[in-house]
Amino acid sequence: MSLARVLAWRDKSVIYFTVHESPDPPADRLDRAEALVFVHDGFTYSAAALAPLWLLVKRQWLAFTGYVAVLAAVLLGLAAIDAAPQWFLVASSALHLLVGFEADAIQRWTLDRAGYSMIGSVSGRTQSDCERRFLETWLPQQPVLAMHAGEGQGRVPARGTLASAADGLIGGAASGGRGWLSALRRG
């Protein structure tokens, strides 16, 4: 198979991402879109090649601790049975491959522990294609300004949002009833 054919096949391949949203997203839908996390679904070459460094860069502290504990246990076990030196390389390589195959699951687990929720999945040829495709369907369904938990009827809008500014102008709860509409009502 020629190199051109291999590259052409690779160009037609499809990649998958899961999309996660933080537990406290910004009110503005464009800011929410910027804060979304896209997790690649599939084997991660950088995680397999440099597992401990990849875990540290991705700030996956518990996974890194687990990696160190498993590696230490395996290497100590091999040392206890007086295994040949090549088995140490085989064991550490196997652990690196495992991290490469499970990198996406580790990342999703870390996000889940941080309170992120999975809001969808998407496929495409590149990450930017996947992001564009997801946002084309997700953005129109989102309100321009989302209400945070604890907001709504008779409640105070989040500070710094357009809703709180409008509430202040018309004399809502956030402004203590000091807006121009409140003045007209008292007048």
C-alpha positions in Angstrom: 0.0 0.0 0.0 1.4 3.4 -1.0 1.9 6.2 1.4 -0.5 8.4 -0.5 -3.2 5.7 -0.1 -2.5 5.4 3.6 -2.8 9.1 4.1 -6.0 9.3 2.0 -7.5 6.6 4.1 -6.5 8.3 7.3 -8.0 11.6 6.1 -11.4 9.8 5.7 -11.4 8.4 9.2 -13.9 9.5 11.7 -13.1 10.6 15.3 -15.5 10.8 18.2 -15.8 13.2 21.1 -17.9 13.3 24.2 -18.9 16.8 25.3 -19.0 17.8 29.0 -20.3 20.9 30.7 -19.1 22.3 34.1 -21.4 22.1 37.1 -21.6 26.0 37.3 -21.6 27.2 33.6 -21.6 30.8 32.7 -24.9 32.5 32.1 -24.1 33.6 28.5 -24.5 30.8 26.0 -21.3 31.8 24.1 -19.3 31.7 27.3 -20.9 28.4 28.0 -19.9 27.1 24.6 -16.3 28.3 25.3 -16.3 26.4 28.6 -17.4 23.1 27.1 -14.8 20.3 27.3 -14.5 17.9 24.3 -12.9 14.5 25.3 -11.5 12.4 22.4 -12.8 8.9 22.4 -10.2 6.4 21.4 -6.5 5.5 21.8 -4.3 8.4 22.9 -0.7 8.1 21.6 0.7 10.8 23.9 -0.8 9.1 27.0 0.7 5.7 25.9 4.2 7.2 25.2 4.4 9.5 28.2 1.8 8.2 30.7 3.0 9.9 33.9 3.6 13.2 32.2 0.3 13.0 30.4 -1.6 12.4 33.6 0.2 15.3 35.3 -0.4 17.8 32.4 -4.1 16.8 32.3 -4.2 17.4 36.1 -5.5 13.9 36.9 -3.9 13.6 40.3 -5.8 10.5 41.5 -5.1 8.7 38.3 -1.4 9.6 38.5 -1.3 8.3 42.1 -3.0 5.1 40.9 -0.5 4.8 38.1 2.5 5.2 40.5 1.0 2.7 42.9 0.3 0.1 40.2 3.7 0.5 38.6 5.4 0.3 42.0 3.5 -2.9 43.0 4.2 -4.6 39.6 7.9 -3.7 39.7 8.2 -4.8 43.4 6.4 -8.0 42.5 8.8 -8.7 39.6 11.8 -7.9 41.9 10.4 -10.2 44.6 10.3 -13.2 42.1 13.7 -12.2 40.7 12.4 -11.7 37.2 14.7 -11.0 34.3 15.3 -7.3 33.5 13.3 -7.4 30.2 10.1 -8.2 32.2 10.4 -4.8 33.9 10.3 -3.2 30.5 7.4 -5.4 29.4 5.4 -4.6 32.5 5.9 -0.8 32.3 5.1 -0.9 28.6 1.9 -2.8 29.2 0.9 -0.3 31.8 1.6 2.6 29.4 -0.5 0.9 26.7 -3.3 0.5 29.2 -3.2 4.2 30.1 -3.2 5.0 26.3 -6.3 2.8 25.8 -8.1 4.1 28.9 -7.0 7.8 28.7 -10.5 8.9 27.5 -12.2 7.0 30.3 -9.7 8.4 32.9 -10.4 11.9 31.6 -14.2 11.4 31.7 -13.9 10.0 35.2 -11.9 13.0 36.4 -14.5 15.4 34.9 -17.4 13.4 36.5 -15.7 13.6 39.9 -15.4 17.4 39.4 -19.2 17.6 38.8 -19.1 17.9 35.0 -22.1 16.4 33.1 -21.9 14.8 29.7 -24.3 16.7 27.5 -23.6 14.9 24.2 -21.3 13.3 21.7 -20.3 14.1 18.2 -18.3 12.7 15.4 -16.3 14.2 12.5 -13.0 14.2 10.7 -11.2 16.7 12.9 -11.6 18.2 16.4 -12.6 21.5 14.9 -15.1 19.8 12.7 -16.6 18.0 15.7 -16.8 21.2 17.7 -18.5 23.1 14.8 -21.0 20.3 14.3 -21.9 20.1 17.9 -22.2 23.8 18.4 -24.4 24.2 15.3 -27.0 22.0 16.9 -26.5 22.9 20.6 -26.3 26.7 20.4 -29.7 27.4 18.9 -31.4 25.3 21.6 -29.8 27.3 24.4 -31.2 30.5 25.9 -29.2 33.7 25.2 -28.8 34.1 29.0 -29.3 31.0 31.2 -30.7 31.3 34.7 -28.5 29.9 37.4 -29.8 27.6 40.1 -31.8 29.7 42.6 -33.0 32.1 40.0 -36.3 32.5 38.4 -39.6 33.9 39.6 -39.1 36.2 42.5 -35.4 35.4 42.8 -32.3 37.5 42.1 -30.4 37.1 38.8 -26.7 36.4 38.9 -24.6 39.5 39.3 -22.8 40.8 36.2 -25.4 39.4 33.8 -27.6 41.2 31.5 -30.6 39.9 33.5 -29.3 41.6 36.7 -28.7 44.9 34.8 -32.2 44.8 33.4 -33.6 43.9 36.8 -31.9 46.9 38.3 -33.4 49.2 35.7 -36.9 48.1 36.2 -36.7 47.9 40.0 -36.6 44.2 40.7 -35.4 42.3 43.7 -31.7 42.7 42.8 -31.8 46.5 43.1 -34.0 46.5 46.2 -36.8 48.1 44.2 -34.9 51.2 43.3 -35.3 51.2 39.5 -37.2 53.6 37.4 -40.3 51.3 37.2 -40.5 51.2 41.0 -40.3 55.0 41.1 -43.3 55.2 38.7 -45.3 52.7 40.8 -44.7 54.8 44.0 -45.3 58.1 42.2 
